Amino acid sequence: MTSPVGGDARERHITGIPISNFTAYGLRNSYGLRLHRTGDRPQRSRRVLVAVAPSRAARTACGHRGVGSIEDVDDSPSDRMDLVRHYFDHAATTPMRDAALTAWETNARRLGNPSAIHGAGREARSVVEEARETVADAWSIPPSTIIWTSGGTESDNLGIIGVARARRRKNPAATQVMVSPIEHHGVLDAAASLTSEGFTVIQMPLTEAGIVNYPATADLMRVHADTLAVVALMAVNNETGIIQPADRLAEVAHTELGVPFHCDAVQAHGLGPALSLQTCTAAFSAHKIGGPLGAGALVIPPDTPIEAISFGAGQESRLRSGTVPVPLVASFAEAVRETTVTESVENQRIDGLAARLESILTSVGAQIIGQNLARVGAIRYALFPGCSGQDLVVLLDARGIHVSTGSACTAGVPQPSHVLLAMGHSQDEANSGLRFSMGWTTTHDDLDALQAALPEVVAIARRR
Ligand SMILES: Cc1ncc(COP(=O)(O)O)c(C=O)c1O
């Protein structure tokens, strides 16, 4: 993949090129821009973090507003292969589980389009349907209610746009979409896109603590029941790990109001929160649970109004077109199976790690978000007063510790987390945050490394 500004990340020794502050650009997109610390800015400012802008195109794009000099790309310790890595970004993507990898490898060489009627096609089809049954068993739902997608984003898009359009087709008064302000962009932007078709978007109210306010939202749903096309709330927030009242609101929507409800369950799978897959459409993503990148599922209970939003041969129940990627769904199913089987033991283990993580974070003065709220053990979000989250990411990265700010980076520009802002935090606070997310490969060794590195890293970041 090339950077929007061009460039080759391997180019070295470009010392002295003026560059602008591309910190998060390079960091978040990994398009080939590398992050480096410059020397002091010549005029009145603090030290900044900049990306190496290696090609002429990139240098031109950076312009001459920039500061500092660029160091050798390969100086960064985290570029060295021998550096032990401690990965705290499982909510972004988690390593593939062995069983998932084996299923992928086994099927990657398989010949046959699962839609073909010859023997090879039928064999491929049987792998796809076995995978569907495995997932259906794990989730205790009929296989016919699962459709394969490319991941959480596509499932969210279909669950919002496909449902809203179909519901309005049946009931022209249904022109409102209700979402929480802390959704992933796969939901928020899908809802926003519907405004160009005449829908309006209503936001769910949050409590002072920053969780979706269950009674106030249920009441709002009752007030708008006749005009709601779809309501959406995630099960677990991907930045804070806070469990949202999706299950209870889905029940109100389904049983009391007859309004379609969509739940983004991407960060909830295998982590404990209850969710009845009979009451809502639900989005899942394989690569968040130890499956492959590029696979996901949407659960669609019977009688849900829904129509396709992309077009082609209609392979998946005429709702999703495109040749079903046999190795990906076989691998996804194995990840679901293993996650489900190990869930209770694994969650206890992760809860133990989370308790230690919190004490490491608070020992350096970090403020943990949602400390008194129900959260999944796997995700902790912490504010580091006086520090920039971006700086902390880079400083920890240089010590082999991978964390994320959790915030969005739109078109290369770092944004403060919309989740933190919606929860009532200031821009400065939102910019000082880091997300630590753990998963099936996380151990106390990772926490040992974090504990050893964090005091120094925070002290450096505070001086900047
Ligand atoms: C809550 C949530 N929903 C949706 C997505 C998108 O999933 P995918 O990467 O499979 O498109 C993510 C990914 O971070 C997520 O955390």
The ligand as an SDF file (V2000), in Angstrom:
LIG
                    3D

 16 16  0  0  0  0  0  0  0  0999 V2000
  -16.7650   -1.8040   17.9580 C   0  0  0  0  0  0  0  0  0  0  0  0
  -16.2400   -2.0340   16.5860 C   0  0  0  0  0  0  0  0  0  0  0  0
  -17.0760   -2.1300   15.5610 N   0  0  0  0  0  0  0  0  0  0  0  0
  -16.6510   -2.3420   14.3110 C   0  0  0  0  0  0  0  0  0  0  0  0
  -15.3130   -2.4640   14.0310 C   0  0  0  0  0  0  0  0  0  0  0  0
  -14.8660   -2.7230   12.6140 C   0  0  0  0  0  0  0  0  0  0  0  0
  -14.5030   -4.0550   12.4550 O   0  0  0  0  0  0  0  0  0  0  0  0
  -13.6640   -4.5170   11.1780 P   0  0  0  0  0  0  0  0  0  0  0  0
  -12.2590   -4.1010   11.4170 O   0  0  0  0  0  0  0  0  0  0  0  0
  -13.8240   -5.9950   11.1230 O   0  0  0  0  0  0  0  0  0  0  0  0
  -14.2890   -3.8460   10.0020 O   0  0  0  0  0  0  0  0  0  0  0  0
  -14.3840   -2.3450   15.0650 C   0  0  0  0  0  0  0  0  0  0  0  0
  -12.9300   -2.3910   14.7960 C   0  0  0  0  0  0  0  0  0  0  0  0
  -12.1480   -1.8270   15.5040 O   0  0  0  0  0  0  0  0  0  0  0  0
  -14.8580   -2.1330   16.3760 C   0  0  0  0  0  0  0  0  0  0  0  0
  -14.0150   -2.0290   17.4220 O   0  0  0  0  0  0  0  0  0  0  0  0
  1  2  1  0
  2  3  1  0
  2 15  2  0
  3  4  2  0
  4  5  1  0
  5  6  1  0
  5 12  2  0
  6  7  1  0
  7  8  1  0
  8  9  2  0
  8 10  1  0
  8 11  1  0
 12 13  1  0
 12 15  1  0
 13 14  2  0
 15 16  1  0
M  END
$$$$
